[in-house]
């Protein structure tokens, strides 16, 4: 579509009297320089490029005008000695909260003097119309403008929907009273209609900015999301479309008329449905997990509508482990070690998280597995205890110590000792300890054994 398009204004002709001069006027400027034709009592009397006409007017004569080429489209006739009220606009459409001017021109018999002019909306046939300025609720809401000669204007500020009505002008002269026909005023607010209000991704949404009547002049519309103008959204069309919506289009929408951005429509909320995304797993507590403790895995996912089904799996195991948003493992053991992931689903789709690894630590990770190493370790500890007791007993007397000396043939006896260079759970550092001649087993142990690092 082309933007902003073409604005077409349709106008009629009016004859206005100012002093002793008639003017053939239009509500907008014609796109060419017309030639005006004047009629007196229905007969053509003048043709001129000027819109003004002066003459020695007779009170009984009526005057009208037309544009050459459209002689059949006369203006309403003006009588120089008649009661006439001519409104600038017969109908007006305007926005709630704005200000409007309702204007007219009038004539009366030349011998009359204008005493009072006013506007009214209701007129009972058996009583005089009531001046709006005296009607409760209009104080400070209306203002009269005019010259008490030929023009009168009613200004209404901060328009309310209840101000929609037919407004009439009345003049009272020294010799009579007269009221013109009515001007129809329609006060409208701006209403946003969204169709539909809830969609799935990649569908289309149409926004329409509605008014009860057509604003004059035609105005552009401004569109808003979450209270902020949508970039490049200004349009002279009542319709604004969102093509192939995504989750980012979710939000509150409204519209306003250009020049009245402070009077936006009520907001409509757009909801976009989509399947799970950004699905992830969190572990609590984090860090090392010790045997016998508990751990909780929680699945998080962005989805609309919200996720209605969670399923937990352990990698390489087909059957599910749980079906809640959180999965707890109590009294955890080494068999629970492995990778876990969750699957989140709603009516729009399913997404699987990246697996997380659960590592289970033993309470005493350095304790060896029971076996030969354990037996040898126990034997070495017994030897150490024996040597300790022996040293204590030899401290009593030298003689006694001699009787407890043990001599061994270095080629026949071998003692097994523990190499304490490293305190390793592998227990592959046991080595044979051969006692020196004239030494006992404890002496050999003392020479070969080192303290743990």
Backbone torsions as a table, in degrees:
resi	resn	phi	psi	omega
1	UNK	NA	145.0	175.6
2	UNK	-78.6	147.5	-179.8
3	UNK	-137.4	137.6	8.7
4	UNK	-87.9	1.8	-177.9
5	UNK	91.6	-169.0	-177.8
6	UNK	-115.8	131.7	176.9
7	UNK	-95.8	123.1	179.2
8	UNK	-109.5	123.8	175.7
9	UNK	-114.6	128.4	179.0
10	UNK	-105.6	128.3	-175.1
11	UNK	-128.1	160.7	172.8
12	UNK	-116.4	177.9	179.4
13	UNK	-104.2	146.0	176.8
14	UNK	-136.9	144.7	174.5
15	UNK	-103.9	124.4	178.9
16	UNK	-116.2	140.6	-179.9
17	UNK	-105.3	123.2	175.5
18	UNK	-126.1	106.4	-175.2
19	UNK	64.9	-114.7	178.0
20	UNK	-115.9	25.3	-179.2
21	UNK	-122.9	134.7	176.0
22	UNK	-100.4	141.9	177.6
23	UNK	-124.8	129.1	174.1
24	UNK	-91.4	106.7	-170.8
25	UNK	-116.4	159.6	175.4
26	UNK	-128.9	158.6	-178.9
27	UNK	-78.9	-12.0	175.4
28	UNK	-144.5	165.5	-177.3
29	UNK	-83.4	124.1	178.3
30	UNK	-67.1	149.4	-175.1
31	UNK	-79.7	4.2	176.0
32	UNK	-140.6	168.0	179.1
33	UNK	-91.3	100.4	-174.4
34	UNK	-80.2	164.3	170.1
35	UNK	-104.3	127.6	-176.0
36	UNK	-94.6	142.0	178.1
37	UNK	-119.4	129.5	-178.7
38	UNK	-107.3	142.5	-179.6
39	UNK	-124.6	137.5	176.0
40	UNK	-120.2	119.0	-176.7
41	UNK	53.6	33.7	177.1
42	UNK	91.2	-7.6	-179.1
43	UNK	-105.0	142.9	179.7
44	UNK	-69.7	128.7	-178.2
45	UNK	-124.1	-18.3	-176.9
46	UNK	-159.1	146.8	174.4
47	UNK	-135.0	123.5	-173.5
48	UNK	-157.5	154.3	176.1
49	UNK	-77.2	-11.8	177.7
50	UNK	-85.4	143.5	178.5
51	UNK	-86.3	1.3	-177.6
52	UNK	-100.5	149.5	178.9
53	UNK	-145.6	126.5	178.5
54	UNK	-123.5	144.3	-178.7
55	UNK	-163.8	170.2	173.1
56	UNK	-85.2	84.0	-170.8
57	UNK	-67.4	142.6	173.8
58	UNK	-99.8	141.9	-178.5
59	UNK	-61.5	-25.2	-175.7
60	UNK	-90.8	-7.0	-176.0
61	UNK	-89.4	150.8	174.9
62	UNK	-117.2	149.8	-175.2
63	UNK	-132.1	145.1	175.0
64	UNK	-146.4	168.8	-179.2
65	UNK	-138.3	165.1	177.6
66	UNK	-152.4	168.7	177.0
67	UNK	-104.8	136.3	-178.4
68	UNK	-58.4	135.2	-174.6
69	UNK	97.3	-16.7	177.9
70	UNK	-134.8	46.5	-176.3
71	UNK	-62.2	-19.4	-179.8
72	UNK	-81.7	-3.3	-178.3
73	UNK	-110.5	75.0	-179.3
74	UNK	-75.7	155.2	168.4
75	UNK	-75.4	163.0	171.6
76	UNK	-60.0	144.4	-178.2
77	UNK	-75.2	144.7	176.6
78	UNK	-112.4	126.9	179.3
79	UNK	-100.5	128.1	-175.7
80	UNK	-68.9	-22.3	-178.1
81	UNK	-126.1	35.6	-177.2
82	UNK	-121.1	162.5	172.0
83	UNK	-85.4	113.8	-179.4
84	UNK	-140.0	132.1	171.3
85	UNK	-120.8	122.2	-179.0
86	UNK	-117.8	122.1	-178.0
87	UNK	-90.4	141.4	177.2
88	UNK	-61.7	-40.7	176.7
89	UNK	-134.1	132.8	178.4
90	UNK	-79.0	-26.7	177.4
91	UNK	-140.5	143.3	-177.2
92	UNK	-134.1	133.7	174.2
93	UNK	-118.5	125.7	-177.8
94	UNK	-147.4	168.9	-172.2
95	UNK	-89.1	145.6	171.5
96	UNK	-58.3	135.2	179.3
97	UNK	89.5	-10.1	-179.1
98	UNK	-92.3	-172.0	179.2
99	UNK	-121.2	141.1	-178.8
100	UNK	-131.6	145.9	172.0
101	UNK	-112.9	124.2	175.7
102	UNK	-107.4	114.0	-171.1
103	UNK	-117.9	155.7	176.4
104	UNK	-152.9	162.5	168.6
105	UNK	-121.1	156.6	-177.4
106	UNK	-148.4	157.2	173.3
107	UNK	-130.7	160.6	178.8
108	UNK	-153.6	164.7	178.4
109	UNK	-53.4	136.8	-172.1
110	UNK	-61.7	-22.3	-179.1
111	UNK	-82.3	-4.2	-177.2
112	UNK	-92.9	148.4	175.3
113	UNK	-114.6	128.2	-178.8
114	UNK	-71.2	126.9	178.7
115	UNK	-101.9	-37.8	-176.4
116	UNK	-157.5	143.3	171.3
117	UNK	-131.2	147.7	177.2
118	UNK	-162.3	170.1	179.6
119	UNK	-114.3	150.8	178.3
120	UNK	-149.8	167.3	179.4
121	UNK	-120.0	-32.7	-177.9
122	UNK	-119.5	142.0	-179.8
123	UNK	-145.1	108.3	174.8
124	UNK	-80.6	139.8	-173.6
125	UNK	-62.7	-24.9	-176.4
126	UNK	-98.6	12.8	179.6
127	UNK	-152.6	161.7	178.1
128	UNK	-71.1	148.5	177.7
129	UNK	-63.8	152.5	-177.0
130	UNK	-95.6	126.4	177.5
131	UNK	-60.2	128.5	-178.0
132	UNK	-57.3	-31.3	-177.6
133	UNK	-64.1	-17.5	179.2
134	UNK	-103.5	2.5	-179.8
135	UNK	-85.1	127.5	179.4
136	UNK	-55.9	138.1	179.1
137	UNK	98.4	-13.2	-179.8
138	UNK	-101.1	-4.7	179.2
139	UNK	-60.5	128.5	-179.7
140	UNK	72.5	3.1	-176.2
141	UNK	-106.4	-21.6	-179.4
142	UNK	-129.4	160.9	178.3
143	UNK	-147.8	137.4	177.6
144	UNK	-96.0	133.4	175.0
145	UNK	-127.9	137.8	179.7
146	UNK	169.7	172.7	-176.0
147	UNK	-115.1	3.4	-177.6
148	UNK	56.8	24.7	178.9
149	UNK	-124.4	-55.1	-175.9
150	UNK	-148.1	-5.5	-176.5
151	UNK	-135.1	150.2	176.3
152	UNK	-148.5	137.7	-178.4
153	UNK	-134.5	135.9	173.6
154	UNK	-107.9	122.5	177.3
155	UNK	-108.1	126.6	177.8
156	UNK	-117.7	125.7	-179.2
157	UNK	-106.8	159.0	178.2
158	UNK	47.2	58.8	-174.2
159	UNK	-58.1	141.6	177.2
160	UNK	-113.0	157.1	177.6
161	UNK	-59.4	-32.4	-179.4
162	UNK	-70.8	-9.0	178.2
163	UNK	-79.3	-6.3	176.7
164	UNK	-64.7	121.7	-176.6
165	UNK	-173.5	178.4	172.3
166	UNK	-97.9	124.3	-177.1
167	UNK	-108.9	136.6	-177.7
168	UNK	-127.4	150.1	179.7
169	UNK	-104.2	139.5	179.9
170	UNK	-131.5	139.1	175.5
171	UNK	-126.6	142.6	177.5
172	UNK	-120.8	125.3	-179.4
173	UNK	-112.0	179.8	179.4
174	UNK	-66.7	-14.1	-176.9
175	UNK	-128.0	-0.4	-179.2
176	UNK	-179.5	-177.5	-178.4
177	UNK	-134.2	150.3	178.2
178	UNK	-155.3	145.2	176.7
179	UNK	-129.8	137.8	178.5
180	UNK	-82.3	177.0	174.6
181	UNK	-69.0	-173.5	-173.4
182	UNK	-104.7	155.2	170.8
183	UNK	-105.4	127.8	-179.4
184	UNK	-87.4	116.2	177.0
185	UNK	-106.9	124.5	175.5
186	UNK	-116.4	120.2	177.6
187	UNK	-99.9	126.2	-176.9
188	UNK	-125.4	150.5	168.5
189	UNK	-101.2	172.4	180.0
190	UNK	-100.1	126.1	-177.5
191	UNK	-120.9	128.3	177.1
192	UNK	-95.9	127.4	174.5
193	UNK	-113.4	125.5	-179.7
194	UNK	-111.3	131.6	-178.2
195	UNK	-140.3	115.1	-10.3
196	UNK	-84.9	175.4	179.8
197	UNK	-94.7	-13.3	178.6
198	UNK	-136.3	123.1	-175.9
199	UNK	-139.0	166.3	170.5
200	UNK	-94.8	160.9	179.3
201	UNK	-56.8	146.6	178.5
202	UNK	77.1	2.6	173.6
203	UNK	-88.4	174.4	-175.7
204	UNK	-111.0	143.6	177.3
205	UNK	-126.4	136.4	178.9
206	UNK	-113.8	126.9	176.7
207	UNK	-107.9	131.4	179.6
208	UNK	-124.9	126.5	178.5
209	UNK	-96.4	109.7	-172.4
210	UNK	-106.2	147.5	169.9
211	UNK	-131.9	158.2	-178.4
212	UNK	-69.5	-23.1	-176.8
213	UNK	-146.0	171.3	-178.9
214	UNK	-86.8	120.9	-179.6
215	UNK	-67.7	144.3	179.3
216	UNK	-130.3	119.2	0.9
217	UNK	-75.2	168.5	179.7
218	UNK	-62.9	134.6	-177.3
219	UNK	-113.0	155.3	173.1
220	UNK	-83.3	157.6	179.5
221	UNK	-111.9	143.1	177.0
222	UNK	-113.5	137.0	-176.1
223	UNK	-112.2	143.9	-174.8
224	UNK	-128.7	148.3	171.7
225	UNK	-129.8	124.3	-178.3
226	UNK	53.0	37.7	175.5
227	UNK	84.1	-2.1	-178.8
228	UNK	-114.5	140.3	179.9
229	UNK	-59.8	137.0	175.2
230	UNK	-77.7	125.7	-178.2
231	UNK	-55.6	136.7	175.8
232	UNK	57.4	33.7	-177.8
233	UNK	-100.9	-3.3	-179.4
234	UNK	-62.7	130.1	-177.4
235	UNK	-151.1	150.3	174.9
236	UNK	-88.6	-3.5	177.0
237	UNK	-87.0	149.1	176.7
238	UNK	-74.6	-10.9	-171.7
239	UNK	-112.9	136.8	174.5
240	UNK	-130.7	126.4	-174.4
241	UNK	-111.6	142.7	171.9
242	UNK	-109.2	111.8	-178.1
243	UNK	-94.0	139.2	175.8
244	UNK	47.1	65.4	-175.5
245	UNK	-66.0	155.2	174.3
246	UNK	-126.7	177.7	-179.5
247	UNK	-61.7	-24.9	179.7
248	UNK	-68.9	-16.9	178.9
249	UNK	-82.1	-6.3	177.1
250	UNK	-60.5	134.5	178.6
251	UNK	161.5	-173.1	-178.4
252	UNK	-101.8	127.9	-176.7
253	UNK	-116.9	148.1	175.8
254	UNK	-152.6	172.6	178.5
255	UNK	-143.0	162.0	178.7
256	UNK	-150.0	160.6	177.5
257	UNK	-88.7	135.3	179.7
258	UNK	-56.6	135.0	-176.2
259	UNK	91.7	-13.7	178.1
260	UNK	-133.3	43.5	-177.8
261	UNK	-62.8	-18.9	178.3
262	UNK	-81.0	2.3	179.5
263	UNK	-123.8	61.2	-176.9
264	UNK	-75.3	166.4	175.5
265	UNK	-73.7	168.7	170.7
266	UNK	-67.1	151.7	-176.1
267	UNK	-81.6	146.8	170.7
268	UNK	-119.1	139.6	-176.4
269	UNK	-100.5	129.1	176.4
270	UNK	-99.5	127.5	177.6
271	UNK	-111.3	127.2	179.9
272	UNK	-112.8	124.8	-179.4
273	UNK	-91.9	139.0	178.5
274	UNK	-155.5	159.2	-178.7
275	UNK	-77.4	171.2	-178.7
276	UNK	-57.4	143.2	176.9
277	UNK	-149.4	161.7	-179.3
278	UNK	54.6	40.6	-179.1
279	UNK	-75.7	130.3	-176.7
280	UNK	-147.6	165.2	-178.9
281	UNK	-120.9	133.5	173.4
282	UNK	-114.0	148.9	-176.1
283	UNK	-117.6	133.3	177.7
284	UNK	-137.4	126.6	-2.1
285	UNK	-76.1	157.1	178.9
286	UNK	-86.3	168.8	179.9
287	UNK	90.8	-157.1	-176.8
288	UNK	-69.8	139.5	179.4
289	UNK	-112.9	121.4	-174.8
290	UNK	-97.5	144.9	177.4
291	UNK	-52.5	138.4	178.7
292	UNK	91.4	-13.8	179.7
293	UNK	-88.6	-174.8	-179.8
294	UNK	-121.8	151.7	177.7
295	UNK	-140.4	143.6	179.5
296	UNK	-121.8	128.1	175.7
297	UNK	-104.0	132.2	-179.0
298	UNK	-122.8	133.5	-178.7
299	UNK	-100.8	129.1	178.3
300	UNK	-121.3	141.0	-178.9
301	UNK	-156.1	141.9	175.9
302	UNK	-93.3	120.6	-177.4
303	UNK	-156.9	152.6	174.8
304	UNK	-145.1	114.1	3.6
305	UNK	-66.6	163.9	-177.6
306	UNK	-56.9	156.4	178.5
307	UNK	-56.9	130.4	179.2
308	UNK	-109.8	-1.7	179.4
309	UNK	-150.9	126.1	174.3
310	UNK	-116.5	138.3	177.2
311	UNK	-133.3	132.5	-178.1
312	UNK	-106.5	138.9	179.5
313	UNK	-133.5	150.6	168.7
314	UNK	-106.1	133.9	-174.6
315	UNK	-56.7	139.2	-179.8
316	UNK	71.7	10.2	174.1
317	UNK	-122.5	120.9	-172.3
318	UNK	-72.7	-39.0	-174.2
319	UNK	-75.6	141.0	-179.8
320	UNK	-64.6	152.9	178.5
321	UNK	-96.0	-31.5	-177.9
322	UNK	-163.6	169.2	-176.9
323	UNK	-138.0	32.2	175.3
324	UNK	-118.3	169.1	-180.0
325	UNK	-64.8	-32.7	177.7
326	UNK	-114.9	141.5	179.5
327	UNK	-124.7	120.1	-177.3
328	UNK	-110.4	136.4	175.5
329	UNK	-115.3	115.4	180.0
330	UNK	-101.8	154.0	-179.4
331	UNK	47.9	55.3	-173.0
332	UNK	-66.8	146.8	179.8
333	UNK	-130.8	176.0	-178.7
334	UNK	-63.4	-23.4	178.6
335	UNK	-68.6	-20.0	179.7
336	UNK	-84.0	-4.4	179.4
337	UNK	-62.5	137.3	177.9
338	UNK	155.1	-169.1	-178.6
339	UNK	-105.0	134.0	-178.1
340	UNK	-123.2	147.7	175.9
341	UNK	-148.4	160.4	-179.8
342	UNK	-119.1	159.4	178.2
343	UNK	-124.4	119.7	-178.1
344	UNK	-106.6	135.0	-176.3
345	UNK	-137.7	144.9	165.9
346	UNK	-140.8	-169.9	-175.4
347	UNK	-67.0	-14.7	-176.6
348	UNK	-100.4	-11.4	-179.9
349	UNK	161.8	-173.3	-177.3
350	UNK	-139.7	143.7	175.6
351	UNK	-141.1	143.8	-179.1
352	UNK	-108.5	138.9	-179.1
353	UNK	-78.8	168.2	170.9
354	UNK	-75.7	135.8	-178.3
355	UNK	-64.1	148.9	173.2
356	UNK	-116.1	144.2	-176.7
357	UNK	-94.8	130.1	176.1
358	UNK	-107.1	116.0	180.0
359	UNK	-109.0	125.8	-176.6
360	UNK	-104.9	124.6	-180.0
361	UNK	-99.4	142.2	175.0
362	UNK	-72.9	153.7	178.9
363	UNK	-63.7	-43.9	175.7
364	UNK	-121.9	83.3	-173.6
365	UNK	-65.1	-14.2	-176.7
366	UNK	-92.7	-6.3	-179.2
367	UNK	-69.4	127.7	-177.6
368	UNK	-74.3	160.7	172.9
369	UNK	-71.6	137.6	-178.5
370	UNK	-60.1	129.9	-178.9
371	UNK	178.2	-152.6	-178.6
372	UNK	-63.7	-40.1	179.9
373	UNK	-59.3	-40.4	179.9
374	UNK	-64.6	-39.8	179.9
375	UNK	-64.7	-44.8	-179.7
376	UNK	-63.8	-39.2	178.6
377	UNK	-61.2	-45.2	178.8
378	UNK	-60.3	-38.7	178.9
379	UNK	-64.6	-41.5	179.4
380	UNK	-63.2	-39.3	179.0
381	UNK	-64.4	-37.4	178.3
382	UNK	-63.9	-39.3	179.4
383	UNK	-62.3	-42.5	-179.7
384	UNK	-63.2	-41.2	178.7
385	UNK	-63.4	-43.2	-179.5
386	UNK	-59.3	-45.5	-178.4
387	UNK	-64.6	-38.9	178.8
388	UNK	-61.9	-46.3	179.0
389	UNK	-63.5	-37.5	-178.8
390	UNK	-64.5	-41.9	179.6
391	UNK	-62.9	-39.4	179.6
392	UNK	-63.0	-39.0	-177.7
393	UNK	-72.2	-29.0	-177.9
394	UNK	-78.4	-15.5	-180.0
395	UNK	-72.1	-13.1	-179.3
396	UNK	-67.7	-48.0	-178.5
397	UNK	-160.8	153.1	-179.3
398	UNK	-69.6	-36.5	-175.8
399	UNK	-65.1	-44.1	179.6
400	UNK	-62.0	-39.7	179.3
401	UNK	-58.4	-36.6	-178.4
402	UNK	-67.4	-36.7	-177.4
403	UNK	-69.3	-17.9	-179.9
404	UNK	-97.6	1.8	179.4
405	UNK	-69.2	140.9	-179.7
406	UNK	-123.4	127.8	179.0
407	UNK	-110.5	137.4	-176.0
408	UNK	-126.8	151.6	172.5
409	UNK	-79.5	118.0	-177.7
410	UNK	-60.7	-20.1	-179.2
411	UNK	-91.3	-6.9	-174.3
412	UNK	-115.4	-31.4	-176.5
413	UNK	-110.1	140.6	177.1
414	UNK	-133.4	131.4	176.7
415	UNK	-108.0	145.1	178.1
416	UNK	-99.4	128.6	-179.4
417	UNK	-124.7	168.5	-179.5
418	UNK	-101.9	124.6	175.9
419	UNK	-83.8	113.9	-175.0
420	UNK	-97.5	22.1	178.0
421	UNK	-59.0	-39.4	177.0
422	UNK	-133.6	139.9	178.2
423	UNK	-93.1	81.5	-171.0
424	UNK	-110.7	140.8	177.0
425	UNK	-72.7	-5.8	-177.6
426	UNK	-75.9	-26.2	176.8
427	UNK	53.3	38.1	176.7
428	UNK	-106.8	18.3	-178.2
429	UNK	-108.7	14.0	175.4
430	UNK	-69.9	138.8	178.6
431	UNK	-141.8	161.1	179.2
432	UNK	-75.3	136.3	177.9
433	UNK	-113.5	116.6	-179.5
434	UNK	-100.7	119.4	-179.9
435	UNK	-71.3	146.0	177.0
436	UNK	-75.5	160.1	175.3
437	UNK	-58.3	148.7	-179.9
438	UNK	60.5	21.6	175.9
439	UNK	-127.1	153.8	178.8
440	UNK	-97.3	-178.1	-177.1
441	UNK	-62.7	-38.8	-177.7
442	UNK	-67.7	-35.1	177.6
443	UNK	-64.5	-40.4	178.4
444	UNK	-64.7	-40.4	178.8
445	UNK	-63.0	-39.6	-178.8
446	UNK	-63.7	-36.3	-179.0
447	UNK	-74.8	-33.8	-173.0
448	UNK	-91.9	-17.8	-172.5
449	UNK	-94.8	136.8	175.1
450	UNK	-117.7	154.2	176.8
451	UNK	-70.4	148.4	177.9
452	UNK	-64.4	142.4	-179.4
453	UNK	-79.3	NA	NA
